[in-house]
Amino acid sequence: MQVQKLRLKRGWSQQQLAELSGLSTRTIQRVENGQPASTETLKSLASVFEIDFSDMTSEADMPVSNPFTVEEQLAFSHVRRVKRFYIHLLQYAVVIGALALINLVTHPARLWFVWPALAWGIGLLSHAASVFEFIPFFGADWEKREVEKRLGRSL
């Protein structure tokens, strides 16, 4: 089983696995990307995951194309899109909050921060529509139907 799968099954981040194993986060990233690992690295990972070292070495000898099924890849892709949306939302809240504070401190009679909040808010709503698919033509199902229509066959 791949290191990334083992890590995700335990709900650990790469940073947490690095701390538990005594390795660097960069080493964890390299191993998860299929780059060869040293014997010490594999021993450390096997110890943290409580599996035999031989399981780790046989895994390291096998070529790694992609350890995940198509469904898992789609799920990871969706989770990354949702994560990017929440980061975007947090950025919006921080920046617009700072602009509002600056506006209210410097010129409270004229609320100019509303305009960037409105413009960026429209972009944020568009981002939400594409991630959460509450507008039908932004969704994966619509894309699949259109591709099948264009090809004249099902995928």
PyRosetta script that sets phi, psi and omega in degrees:
from pyrosetta import init, pose_from_sequence

init()
pose = pose_from_sequence("MQVQKLRLKRGWSQQQLAELSGLSTRTIQRVENGQPASTETLKSLASVFEIDFSDMTSEADMPVSNPFTVEEQLAFSHVRRVKRFYIHLLQYAVVIGALALINLVTHPARLWFVWPALAWGIGLLSHAASVFEFIPFFGADWEKREVEKRLGRSL")
pose.set_psi(1, 143.3)
pose.set_omega(1, -175.7)
pose.set_phi(2, -72.3)
pose.set_psi(2, 153.1)
pose.set_omega(2, -179.6)
pose.set_phi(3, -60.4)
pose.set_psi(3, -42.2)
pose.set_omega(3, -178.4)
pose.set_phi(4, -63.6)
pose.set_psi(4, -41.2)
pose.set_omega(4, 178.2)
pose.set_phi(5, -64.0)
pose.set_psi(5, -44.3)
pose.set_omega(5, 178.8)
pose.set_phi(6, -60.7)
pose.set_psi(6, -42.1)
pose.set_omega(6, -179.7)
pose.set_phi(7, -65.0)
pose.set_psi(7, -45.5)
pose.set_omega(7, -177.8)
pose.set_phi(8, -68.7)
pose.set_psi(8, -33.5)
pose.set_omega(8, 177.0)
pose.set_phi(9, -61.4)
pose.set_psi(9, -31.9)
pose.set_omega(9, 179.1)
pose.set_phi(10, -88.8)
pose.set_psi(10, -6.1)
pose.set_omega(10, 178.3)
pose.set_phi(11, 74.8)
pose.set_psi(11, 26.4)
pose.set_omega(11, -178.6)
pose.set_phi(12, -95.3)
pose.set_psi(12, 147.6)
pose.set_omega(12, 170.4)
pose.set_phi(13, -84.2)
pose.set_psi(13, 168.8)
pose.set_omega(13, 176.2)
pose.set_phi(14, -61.5)
pose.set_psi(14, -37.0)
pose.set_omega(14, 179.3)
pose.set_phi(15, -63.8)
pose.set_psi(15, -43.6)
pose.set_omega(15, 179.9)
pose.set_phi(16, -64.1)
pose.set_psi(16, -42.9)
pose.set_omega(16, 177.6)
pose.set_phi(17, -62.8)
pose.set_psi(17, -39.3)
pose.set_omega(17, 178.2)
pose.set_phi(18, -61.7)
pose.set_psi(18, -43.6)
pose.set_omega(18, 179.8)
pose.set_phi(19, -65.7)
pose.set_psi(19, -42.5)
pose.set_omega(19, -179.2)
pose.set_phi(20, -67.6)
pose.set_psi(20, -34.4)
pose.set_omega(20, -176.1)
pose.set_phi(21, -92.4)
pose.set_psi(21, -13.7)
pose.set_omega(21, -177.3)
pose.set_phi(22, 79.3)
pose.set_psi(22, 15.1)
pose.set_omega(22, 179.1)
pose.set_phi(23, -102.5)
pose.set_psi(23, 169.0)
pose.set_omega(23, 176.5)
pose.set_phi(24, -83.8)
pose.set_psi(24, 156.4)
pose.set_omega(24, 177.1)
pose.set_phi(25, -61.2)
pose.set_psi(25, -37.3)
pose.set_omega(25, 179.3)
pose.set_phi(26, -62.3)
pose.set_psi(26, -38.8)
pose.set_omega(26, 177.6)
pose.set_phi(27, -63.7)
pose.set_psi(27, -42.2)
pose.set_omega(27, 177.8)
pose.set_phi(28, -60.6)
pose.set_psi(28, -44.6)
pose.set_omega(28, 179.0)
pose.set_phi(29, -60.2)
pose.set_psi(29, -42.8)
pose.set_omega(29, -179.0)
pose.set_phi(30, -64.5)
pose.set_psi(30, -43.9)
pose.set_omega(30, -179.9)
pose.set_phi(31, -63.4)
pose.set_psi(31, -42.7)
pose.set_omega(31, -179.7)
pose.set_phi(32, -67.0)
pose.set_psi(32, -26.0)
pose.set_omega(32, 177.9)
pose.set_phi(33, -85.2)
pose.set_psi(33, 3.2)
pose.set_omega(33, 174.9)
pose.set_phi(34, 90.8)
pose.set_psi(34, 8.1)
pose.set_omega(34, 177.3)
pose.set_phi(35, -76.5)
pose.set_psi(35, 150.1)
pose.set_omega(35, -177.6)
pose.set_phi(36, -63.0)
pose.set_psi(36, 144.3)
pose.set_omega(36, -179.4)
pose.set_phi(37, -116.8)
pose.set_psi(37, 151.1)
pose.set_omega(37, 178.3)
pose.set_phi(38, -72.9)
pose.set_psi(38, 165.2)
pose.set_omega(38, 179.2)
pose.set_phi(39, -61.8)
pose.set_psi(39, -40.5)
pose.set_omega(39, -180.0)
pose.set_phi(40, -63.4)
pose.set_psi(40, -40.0)
pose.set_omega(40, 178.3)
pose.set_phi(41, -62.9)
pose.set_psi(41, -45.8)
pose.set_omega(41, 179.9)
pose.set_phi(42, -64.5)
pose.set_psi(42, -38.8)
pose.set_omega(42, 177.5)
pose.set_phi(43, -63.2)
pose.set_psi(43, -42.5)
pose.set_omega(43, 179.9)
pose.set_phi(44, -63.2)
pose.set_psi(44, -44.2)
pose.set_omega(44, 179.5)
pose.set_phi(45, -66.7)
pose.set_psi(45, -41.7)
pose.set_omega(45, 178.4)
pose.set_phi(46, -61.2)
pose.set_psi(46, -39.1)
pose.set_omega(46, 178.5)
pose.set_phi(47, -64.2)
pose.set_psi(47, -45.2)
pose.set_omega(47, -179.3)
pose.set_phi(48, -64.8)
pose.set_psi(48, -40.7)
pose.set_omega(48, -178.2)
pose.set_phi(49, -83.6)
pose.set_psi(49, -5.8)
pose.set_omega(49, 179.4)
pose.set_phi(50, 58.4)
pose.set_psi(50, 48.6)
pose.set_omega(50, 175.9)
pose.set_phi(51, -127.4)
pose.set_psi(51, 166.4)
pose.set_omega(51, 179.3)
pose.set_phi(52, -67.3)
pose.set_psi(52, 144.1)
pose.set_omega(52, 177.0)
pose.set_phi(53, -60.9)
pose.set_psi(53, -33.9)
pose.set_omega(53, -179.6)
pose.set_phi(54, -63.1)
pose.set_psi(54, -32.2)
pose.set_omega(54, 176.2)
pose.set_phi(55, -64.7)
pose.set_psi(55, -38.1)
pose.set_omega(55, 179.7)
pose.set_phi(56, -71.0)
pose.set_psi(56, -38.9)
pose.set_omega(56, -178.1)
pose.set_phi(57, -72.7)
pose.set_psi(57, -37.2)
pose.set_omega(57, 178.5)
pose.set_phi(58, -67.0)
pose.set_psi(58, -33.6)
pose.set_omega(58, 176.8)
pose.set_phi(59, -67.2)
pose.set_psi(59, -37.9)
pose.set_omega(59, -177.6)
pose.set_phi(60, -71.0)
pose.set_psi(60, -28.0)
pose.set_omega(60, -179.6)
pose.set_phi(61, -76.9)
pose.set_psi(61, -24.1)
pose.set_omega(61, -177.1)
pose.set_phi(62, -79.6)
pose.set_psi(62, 140.2)
pose.set_omega(62, 176.4)
pose.set_phi(63, -67.9)
pose.set_psi(63, 139.4)
pose.set_omega(63, -177.4)
pose.set_phi(64, -106.3)
pose.set_psi(64, 111.8)
pose.set_omega(64, 174.1)
pose.set_phi(65, -95.6)
pose.set_psi(65, -62.3)
pose.set_omega(65, 174.4)
pose.set_phi(66, -157.7)
pose.set_psi(66, 117.2)
pose.set_omega(66, -174.5)
pose.set_phi(67, -78.1)
pose.set_psi(67, -3.0)
pose.set_omega(67, -173.4)
pose.set_phi(68, -110.2)
pose.set_psi(68, 149.0)
pose.set_omega(68, 174.7)
pose.set_phi(69, -73.9)
pose.set_psi(69, 169.6)
pose.set_omega(69, -179.8)
pose.set_phi(70, -61.6)
pose.set_psi(70, -41.7)
pose.set_omega(70, 179.8)
pose.set_phi(71, -62.7)
pose.set_psi(71, -41.1)
pose.set_omega(71, 178.2)
pose.set_phi(72, -64.9)
pose.set_psi(72, -40.7)
pose.set_omega(72, 178.4)
pose.set_phi(73, -62.4)
pose.set_psi(73, -42.4)
pose.set_omega(73, 178.1)
pose.set_phi(74, -64.6)
pose.set_psi(74, -40.5)
pose.set_omega(74, 178.6)
pose.set_phi(75, -64.0)
pose.set_psi(75, -44.1)
pose.set_omega(75, 177.7)
pose.set_phi(76, -61.1)
pose.set_psi(76, -42.7)
pose.set_omega(76, 179.7)
pose.set_phi(77, -60.9)
pose.set_psi(77, -44.7)
pose.set_omega(77, 179.7)
pose.set_phi(78, -64.1)
pose.set_psi(78, -43.1)
pose.set_omega(78, -180.0)
pose.set_phi(79, -63.1)
pose.set_psi(79, -38.9)
pose.set_omega(79, 177.5)
pose.set_phi(80, -65.0)
pose.set_psi(80, -38.5)
pose.set_omega(80, 177.7)
pose.set_phi(81, -64.6)
pose.set_psi(81, -42.2)
pose.set_omega(81, 178.5)
pose.set_phi(82, -64.9)
pose.set_psi(82, -41.1)
pose.set_omega(82, 178.7)
pose.set_phi(83, -61.3)
pose.set_psi(83, -44.2)
pose.set_omega(83, 178.7)
pose.set_phi(84, -62.6)
pose.set_psi(84, -36.2)
pose.set_omega(84, 177.3)
pose.set_phi(85, -64.1)
pose.set_psi(85, -44.9)
pose.set_omega(85, -179.2)
pose.set_phi(86, -66.3)
pose.set_psi(86, -34.0)
pose.set_omega(86, 174.4)
pose.set_phi(87, -64.4)
pose.set_psi(87, -42.7)
pose.set_omega(87, 177.6)
pose.set_phi(88, -60.4)
pose.set_psi(88, -43.7)
pose.set_omega(88, 179.2)
pose.set_phi(89, -62.6)
pose.set_psi(89, -42.0)
pose.set_omega(89, 178.0)
pose.set_phi(90, -64.4)
pose.set_psi(90, -42.0)
pose.set_omega(90, 177.7)
pose.set_phi(91, -61.0)
pose.set_psi(91, -43.0)
pose.set_omega(91, 178.4)
pose.set_phi(92, -58.7)
pose.set_psi(92, -49.4)
pose.set_omega(92, -177.6)
pose.set_phi(93, -61.8)
pose.set_psi(93, -42.7)
pose.set_omega(93, -178.3)
pose.set_phi(94, -68.3)
pose.set_psi(94, -49.1)
pose.set_omega(94, -176.3)
pose.set_phi(95, -67.3)
pose.set_psi(95, -46.7)
pose.set_omega(95, -179.5)
pose.set_phi(96, -67.3)
pose.set_psi(96, -36.2)
pose.set_omega(96, 175.0)
pose.set_phi(97, -61.4)
pose.set_psi(97, -42.9)
pose.set_omega(97, 178.4)
pose.set_phi(98, -65.9)
pose.set_psi(98, -42.3)
pose.set_omega(98, 177.7)
pose.set_phi(99, -62.8)
pose.set_psi(99, -40.5)
pose.set_omega(99, 178.7)
pose.set_phi(100, -63.7)
pose.set_psi(100, -42.5)
pose.set_omega(100, 178.7)
pose.set_phi(101, -62.7)
pose.set_psi(101, -46.0)
pose.set_omega(101, 178.5)
pose.set_phi(102, -60.5)
pose.set_psi(102, -45.3)
pose.set_omega(102, -179.7)
pose.set_phi(103, -61.3)
pose.set_psi(103, -47.3)
pose.set_omega(103, -177.1)
pose.set_phi(104, -68.9)
pose.set_psi(104, -27.8)
pose.set_omega(104, 178.1)
pose.set_phi(105, -79.4)
pose.set_psi(105, -40.7)
pose.set_omega(105, -174.3)
pose.set_phi(106, -88.2)
pose.set_psi(106, -46.5)
pose.set_omega(106, -177.1)
pose.set_phi(107, -137.1)
pose.set_psi(107, 74.1)
pose.set_omega(107, -175.5)
pose.set_phi(108, -66.1)
pose.set_psi(108, -19.5)
pose.set_omega(108, -178.4)
pose.set_phi(109, -76.5)
pose.set_psi(109, -25.7)
pose.set_omega(109, -177.7)
pose.set_phi(110, -119.9)
pose.set_psi(110, 112.3)
pose.set_omega(110, -175.3)
pose.set_phi(111, -91.7)
pose.set_psi(111, 80.7)
pose.set_omega(111, -178.1)
pose.set_phi(112, -79.4)
pose.set_psi(112, -19.6)
pose.set_omega(112, -177.1)
pose.set_phi(113, -66.9)
pose.set_psi(113, -15.9)
pose.set_omega(113, -179.7)
pose.set_phi(114, -63.1)
pose.set_psi(114, -35.5)
pose.set_omega(114, -177.0)
pose.set_phi(115, -67.1)
pose.set_psi(115, -48.5)
pose.set_omega(115, 175.5)
pose.set_phi(116, -65.9)
pose.set_psi(116, -32.4)
pose.set_omega(116, 178.0)
pose.set_phi(117, -63.9)
pose.set_psi(117, -41.2)
pose.set_omega(117, 179.8)
pose.set_phi(118, -67.7)
pose.set_psi(118, -47.2)
pose.set_omega(118, -178.6)
pose.set_phi(119, -63.0)
pose.set_psi(119, -48.4)
pose.set_omega(119, -179.4)
pose.set_phi(120, -68.0)
pose.set_psi(120, -34.6)
pose.set_omega(120, 178.5)
pose.set_phi(121, -61.2)
pose.set_psi(121, -37.4)
pose.set_omega(121, 176.7)
pose.set_phi(122, -63.8)
pose.set_psi(122, -43.0)
pose.set_omega(122, 176.5)
pose.set_phi(123, -63.1)
pose.set_psi(123, -39.0)
pose.set_omega(123, 178.7)
pose.set_phi(124, -65.3)
pose.set_psi(124, -40.7)
pose.set_omega(124, 176.9)
pose.set_phi(125, -63.9)
pose.set_psi(125, -39.3)
pose.set_omega(125, 176.8)
pose.set_phi(126, -63.2)
pose.set_psi(126, -41.7)
pose.set_omega(126, 178.0)
pose.set_phi(127, -62.6)
pose.set_psi(127, -44.1)
pose.set_omega(127, 178.5)
pose.set_phi(128, -62.4)
pose.set_psi(128, -39.7)
pose.set_omega(128, 180.0)
pose.set_phi(129, -62.9)
pose.set_psi(129, -38.4)
pose.set_omega(129, -179.9)
pose.set_phi(130, -74.4)
pose.set_psi(130, -34.9)
pose.set_omega(130, -177.9)
pose.set_phi(131, -76.8)
pose.set_psi(131, -46.9)
pose.set_omega(131, -174.1)
pose.set_phi(132, -95.1)
pose.set_psi(132, -0.8)
pose.set_omega(132, 172.0)
pose.set_phi(133, 54.1)
pose.set_psi(133, 44.9)
pose.set_omega(133, 175.5)
pose.set_phi(134, -90.8)
pose.set_psi(134, 2.0)
pose.set_omega(134, 167.7)
pose.set_phi(135, -116.3)
pose.set_psi(135, 119.9)
pose.set_omega(135, -168.7)
pose.set_phi(136, -52.7)
pose.set_psi(136, -39.2)
pose.set_omega(136, -175.2)
pose.set_phi(137, -78.8)
pose.set_psi(137, 0.9)
pose.set_omega(137, 174.1)
pose.set_phi(138, -92.3)
pose.set_psi(138, -9.5)
pose.set_omega(138, -171.9)
pose.set_phi(139, -87.4)
pose.set_psi(139, 163.7)
pose.set_omega(139, 179.8)
pose.set_phi(140, -67.8)
pose.set_psi(140, -34.0)
pose.set_omega(140, 179.4)
pose.set_phi(141, -63.0)
pose.set_psi(141, -42.7)
pose.set_omega(141, 178.3)
pose.set_phi(142, -62.0)
pose.set_psi(142, -44.9)
pose.set_omega(142, 179.5)
pose.set_phi(143, -59.4)
pose.set_psi(143, -44.3)
pose.set_omega(143, -179.3)
pose.set_phi(144, -62.3)
pose.set_psi(144, -45.0)
pose.set_omega(144, 178.9)
pose.set_phi(145, -60.6)
pose.set_psi(145, -41.6)
pose.set_omega(145, -179.9)
pose.set_phi(146, -66.6)
pose.set_psi(146, -39.7)
pose.set_omega(146, 177.9)
pose.set_phi(147, -65.2)
pose.set_psi(147, -44.2)
pose.set_omega(147, 178.7)
pose.set_phi(148, -63.1)
pose.set_psi(148, -39.0)
pose.set_omega(148, 177.2)
pose.set_phi(149, -63.0)
pose.set_psi(149, -42.7)
pose.set_omega(149, -178.4)
pose.set_phi(150, -66.5)
pose.set_psi(150, -39.1)
pose.set_omega(150, 179.8)
pose.set_phi(151, -78.7)
pose.set_psi(151, -24.5)
pose.set_omega(151, -176.0)
pose.set_phi(152, 78.8)
pose.set_psi(152, 15.7)
pose.set_omega(152, 178.9)
pose.set_phi(153, -153.9)
pose.set_psi(153, 166.9)
pose.set_omega(153, 178.2)
pose.set_phi(154, -84.9)
pose.set_psi(154, 155.1)
pose.set_omega(154, -179.5)
pose.set_phi(155, -81.0)
pose.dump_pdb("model.pdb")
